[in-house]
Amino acid sequence: MALLEKHCIACKKDTPALSRERAVELCKEIPGWGMEDEAKCLIRSFRFKNFAEALEFVCAVAVIAEKEKHHPDITFGWGYATILLSTHSIKGLHENDFIMAAKINQLTVAS
């Protein structure tokens, strides 16, 4: 099943983080995203024409995050937004992070 068709699931603290190998494999499905912090975090920066477009994008991401109950760290300002995805409870990456990245990528296709 494609990442876009999936939904995030709640993780328990004893849920294992994805292996680096699996994370690299899933990264192939989310163009534009990279990994940081020894494959414990996904990151992508987006560029916009102005502050209003960046804010609109961040608000759209927030709607997805609330629906999926998986919340990214977001930094934004005039003409940019940077999204960090990680599953804090397991101190690493989970499939949920890749699901969110795919859904966030879809926002850029729709605009």
C-alpha positions as CSV (number, residue, x, y, z in Angstrom):
1,M,0.0,0.0,0.0
2,A,1.3,3.4,-0.9
3,L,2.3,5.8,1.9
4,L,-0.4,8.3,0.8
5,E,-3.1,5.6,1.3
6,K,-2.0,4.8,4.9
7,H,-2.8,6.6,8.2
8,C,-0.6,7.1,11.2
9,I,-0.9,4.8,14.1
10,A,-0.1,5.4,17.8
11,C,3.3,4.2,18.9
12,K,4.2,2.8,22.2
13,K,7.5,3.7,23.9
14,D,8.8,0.2,23.3
15,T,8.0,0.3,19.5
16,P,11.3,0.0,17.7
17,A,12.5,2.8,15.5
18,L,13.1,1.9,11.8
19,S,16.5,0.6,10.9
20,R,18.6,3.0,8.8
21,E,18.2,0.6,5.9
22,R,14.4,0.6,6.0
23,A,14.4,4.4,6.4
24,V,16.7,4.8,3.3
25,E,14.3,2.5,1.4
26,L,11.2,4.6,2.5
27,C,13.0,7.8,1.6
28,K,12.8,6.8,-2.0
29,E,9.0,7.3,-1.8
30,I,9.2,10.9,-0.5
31,P,11.1,13.1,-3.0
32,G,12.7,16.2,-1.6
33,W,13.1,14.8,2.0
34,G,16.4,14.0,3.6
35,M,17.5,12.4,6.8
36,E,19.3,14.0,9.7
37,D,20.5,13.1,13.2
38,E,21.8,9.6,12.2
39,A,18.6,8.7,10.4
40,K,16.4,9.7,13.3
41,C,14.7,12.7,11.7
42,L,13.3,13.6,8.3
43,I,13.7,17.2,7.0
44,R,12.5,19.2,4.1
45,S,12.5,23.0,3.3
46,F,9.8,24.5,1.1
47,R,10.1,27.9,-0.7
48,F,7.2,30.3,-1.3
49,K,6.7,33.7,-2.9
50,N,5.9,35.5,0.4
51,F,4.9,35.1,4.0
52,A,1.2,34.6,3.3
53,E,1.9,31.6,1.1
54,A,4.3,30.1,3.7
55,L,1.6,30.6,6.4
56,E,-1.1,29.0,4.2
57,F,1.2,26.0,3.7
58,V,1.9,25.6,7.4
59,C,-1.8,25.8,8.2
60,A,-2.5,23.0,5.6
61,V,0.2,20.9,7.2
62,A,-1.4,21.5,10.6
63,V,-4.7,20.2,9.3
64,I,-3.0,17.0,8.2
65,A,-1.1,16.7,11.5
66,E,-4.3,17.0,13.5
67,K,-6.1,14.4,11.3
68,E,-3.2,11.9,11.5
69,K,-2.4,12.8,15.2
70,H,1.3,13.0,14.2
71,H,2.7,16.5,14.6
72,P,5.9,17.8,13.0
73,D,8.2,20.5,14.1
74,I,7.7,23.5,11.8
75,T,9.8,26.6,11.4
76,F,8.6,29.2,8.9
77,G,9.0,32.8,7.9
78,W,8.9,35.0,4.9
79,G,9.0,32.7,1.9
80,Y,10.0,29.5,3.6
81,A,8.8,26.6,5.8
82,T,11.0,23.8,7.1
83,I,9.4,20.6,8.4
84,L,11.1,18.2,10.8
85,L,9.5,14.8,11.3
86,S,10.5,12.3,14.0
87,T,8.7,10.1,16.4
88,H,9.8,11.5,19.7
89,S,8.3,8.7,21.8
90,I,10.7,6.2,20.2
91,K,13.5,8.6,19.6
92,G,13.7,7.8,15.9
93,L,11.8,7.3,12.7
94,H,8.6,5.3,12.3
95,E,6.6,4.7,9.2
96,N,4.3,7.5,10.5
97,D,7.0,10.0,9.7
98,F,7.1,8.8,6.1
99,I,3.3,8.8,5.8
100,M,3.2,12.4,7.0
101,A,6.0,13.4,4.6
102,A,4.1,11.9,1.6
103,K,0.9,13.7,2.6
104,I,2.9,17.0,3.0
105,N,4.4,16.5,-0.4
106,Q,0.9,16.1,-1.8
107,L,0.2,19.7,-0.7
108,T,2.8,20.9,-3.1
109,V,1.4,18.9,-6.0
110,A,-2.1,20.3,-5.3
111,S,-1.0,24.0,-5.5
